[in-house]
């Protein structure tokens, strides 16, 4: 299975990276950084491809909010607290929140949708979104490419010692999820209070 995945990445890597960046992103960027390190991808082409994918993904969410408000509200039905937080952040910080939204855990799709629901300039959103997406792909791919040998050594160790690595990764991801969930709840509570 691993060999099949690596073969697909070598043959269709840029297309997969583009689609992955539209949908999710970070883990695809890490893979792109590692493939650029091993020479299976060209570094700056990977950065541009991932940046464009991230840009397209956010533009899709923005235009869902702009052109189909009833569908956007249905999508956000169970995310009302996050929608309120996104609106508060946009009102308080303006355009910088568009630049930073892809780094806010759990808000990456909510913020473009909520901005699309407002009268915010589509051209301004696209410009800030494009710059942000290219910075985002650079900030993740470049360090992974640079520290590729260390990361590949760590992956090899984790594969050999999976019984230590799995619980550690579970605790790490659980801790990160808990931290960001708590931060979002506290931020919303402080805005109301």
Beta strands, then each sheet from edge to edge (+ up, - down):
end
